[in-house]
Amino acid sequence: MHGAYGRTWAALLAGCIAIWTAVSPAAADLSVVVTIKPLHALVSQVMAGAGTPELLVKGSASPHTYALKPSDASRLSQADVFFRMSEAMEPFTVKVAKSLPKHVQVVTLQNARGLKLYPRRTSATFDDDHDHADGSDHDHGHGQALTDSHAWLDPINAKAMVDRIAQVLSEKEPSRAALFNANAAALKTKLDALSAELARDLTPVAGRPYVVFHDALQYFERRYKLRVAGSVSVSPEVPPSAKRLSELRKKIASLGAVCVFAEPQFDTRLVDNLVEGTRARTGTIDPEGSRIEPGLDLYFTLLRNLAQDLKGCLSPPA
């Protein structure tokens, strides 16, 4: 009786192990971690039907100031792939990437082939000739810190990143390469349609000057020929100097700037002070999607919201 019971229990245990192995997410799916919401949305669409990536920087947190938690470090150490934009965009990843186990592939999407990149603009006001400088494919040795890393805000750049995402995932899991590539092709078609839609929507306000809180919209502005006059802060972590604010105030007055845009993560008092005594209105833009729930459609919601927020403040009063 005891021997039969033992054999039965052993058989049941073996069966359970086989089932657990078959359905275990670790065995079935790639473990993928992504830093920020816009990239997470793109990776999610490419992975659709094969798993869901984990998002690192959640809620209204900013990648510029994010501090890695122990639970984040644990998840990253067990990942197969870690997608980020750049060391400059997510400074917390610099040390992390160097300390991860060798099996974790760190993918910097700013290095995607075919990406059109522009240098960071650091002056308070942007001159027209500098505004229309040609971008470059890849970084060409300028260094990530000197490159504007908000490249995802151009849907055509997003297509280049989608190609890189599909390539990495296909190399990690060749049995699902056809799925990843089909998802990527469908996503790129949707990105083309989105870009055409945004171009139509933004044409009426393309010539109306405005100021942003920090220079996060360069790629969006260049794609849709918008007229940005300058930025309040050189970076979100550095308060602007009195000289910078004085230069901006003069620029707002000389151009008749229509709007000065704040961002939801940062103190709006600077923007309120800047427009005091001018005709400029204030608005809010959210280039990193801090107010949007993460998911498959976040990227499209993000860019449509940007267009809507810009039009809402820049359009002439009815």
C-alpha positions, 0 to 999 in steps of 0.5 A: 500500500505504502509503495503504491501510494508513493508511486502514485504521489511521484507520478502526480508530482511529475505530472504537476511539474510538467504542467507547471513547466508548460504554463510557466511565464518564465518558460513560455515568454521572454522577460522584457523590461522597458524604462519609460511609457512611450517605449513600453507602448512600442515594445508592447505592440511588437510583443503582442501575442507573445507576452507583455513587457514590464514598465520601470518608470511608472505613474508621473515619475520622471526618467530624469530624476528616477531612482531605482528601487531594490524591487526594480533591480531584482526584476532587471537582473532576471530579464532577458532584454532591457530597453532604454532610450539613452543614458542621458534620458534615463541617467539611473540606467548608467550604473545599472547597465554595467552591473547587470548579469551578462544574460541581460541584453541592454538595448539603447534605442537611441542607437537604432539604425535610421534614427534621425537625431538632433543636438540638444539646444541649451540656449534660452532662445532658439535662433531660426537658422539653428532651428532648421539644422539638419539632423544626423543618422546615429550619433556620429561620435557626438556623445549621448549627452550632447544629443536630444534624446526625445527622438520617439516624438517623431513617428518616423523615428518611432518606426526605426525603433520598432525595427530595432525592437523586432530585431532584438526580440526575434534574435532572442526568440527565433520561434516567434520571429514571424509574429514579431515582424508581422506586429512591427509591420502593422505598427509601422503602417499605423505610425505612418497614418498617425503622422499624416493625421498630425500633420493635417491637425497642426498645419493651422498653428504651425507659424504661431510662436511658443515657449516650452518648459524644457526642450522636449518637443524638438523632434515633434516640432521639426516633423510638423514645422512648429515654431518654438521660440525657446525653453524655460529650463535647460533641463528639468533638474536645473532651475533657470537663471535670472538671466535666462528668464530675462532673455526669454521674457524679451523673446516672448515680447518681441515675437508676440509668443502665444503660449508658454507651456508647463509640464505636469511633473514640474513646478508651474510657478516659473511659467506663471511668473514668466508670462506675467505682464505679457499677452502670452497664455499658459498651457500644459504638455506631457511629452513623456505621457506621465498622465496617461495609463500605460498600455498598447495604445499609449504612444498614439494617445501621447502624440494626439494629446500633444497635438491637441494641447498645442492647438488648444493654446495656440489657436486664435480665440474664437 
